[in-house]
Amino acid sequence: MAGAPSGGVGQALLAIGDQWALLILQRAFLKHTRRFAEWRDELAVSESVLAGRLKELVAAGLLEPSPYKGEGRARTEYLLTPQARELWTFLIAIWSWERVWVDRPEGLPDLVHERCARRVGAELGCAACGKAPLTTRDTRTRGGGAGTFADVAVHRLHRRTARGHAARDPLSYFPETLEILGDRWSTVVMAAAFLGVRRFTEFESRLGVAPSILSDRLSRFRELGVLGRPEDPGGSREYRLTDKGRAFFPVFAFLVDWAQRWYAGPPESKITIIHSACEKPLVPFLRCGECGERLVRQEVHFDL
C-alpha cells in the first residue's frame, strides 16, 4: 500500500479515527462545548493532549477558531464547521448502538425529537426509496479496492487513549465503542468485515496491515462479541460479524457516506452500499422511531 492514493474513508479516519478527537467532537455536539477550558474540565484531558487534538481538528477542517473577549483579553473558541456538523448522524448512530448493545453502569441520555415531542430511537433509512428501518441484511456492499484505507498506515506519535476517562464518564462513549472507532486499524477491520472479508490472510492483503496488529484487533473484536469465528464445514475458520457486530452497520453507513462526500479519492477506492429493495446506492438518513418522520439536526436534542 506504500504510495497508494488515499480513498475518502482513509482520509476521514485520519481526521476522526482517534479516541480524544471523537470525544471532543461528541462534546461539541452534545453540550455545545467550544472553549479549551471547558473541554479540559469536561474530559479531564491533559492540556498538551487537548491542544494537540484541537490543532489537528482545525487542520482537518472540522473546527474553526473564532476569537472572543474573555477576562479582558482576546481568547479563542472553536466552532464546528459545516463539514463537522454533518457528522451528527454518525454520532447519533453510535449512540443508538451503545444504547442497545453496551452494558453501562448509567444509562445514556435520551434523544428527543422536537417535532413529535417524544423520546425516540433513531432508525436507519434509504433516502432513495424512503424505506426504514434498514439493517445490513437489506444491503450489499462492494468496492474498497486499492488505496481505500491508505491513510491509516500513517504513523502518529503519542496516541494516548481515553479508555480510562470513558469508563468513568456517563456521557462519553464507552471503552468498547472506542475500541472500534477510536483506533483507525480497528475501524478498517470492521469496515472490511462489512465488505465481506472473512479470512485472516484476506484482511492482511486487503488492508496492508501487519499480522501482529491484525491479530490483536481480531482478538479484541472476538472479546467484545462483534466478531465470531465459527468453523466452516471444510475445517477452516472465518471471522464473521455477530448480531452485535451487524448492528454496527448504521455507523459504518454514515461514516462511508460522510467520508466520500467530503474527501476525494480514486475511483477504485470508492465503497458503494446498495439497498437491495430499490437497487440504488444507499444514501442513509435517520428516521424517528416514534412518528416515522425524517430526523433533522435542528429538531433533535439530547435530554441531559
Secondary structure, DSSP 8 states (H G I E B T S, - for coil): -TT----HHHHHHHHH-BHHHHHHHHHHHHS---BHHHHHHHHT--HHHHHHHHHHHHHTTSEEEEEEEETTEEEEEEEE-HHHHTTHHHHHHHHHHHHHH---SS---EEEETTTTEEE-EEEEETTT------GGGEEEEE--TTTTGGGGS--S-----HHHHHH-SSS--HHHHHHHSBHHHHHHHHHHHTT--SHHHHHHHHT--HHHHHHHHHHHHHHTSEE--B-TTS-B--EE-HHHHTTHHHHHHHHHHHHHHS---GGG-EEEEETTTTEE--EEEEETTT--B--GGGEEEE-
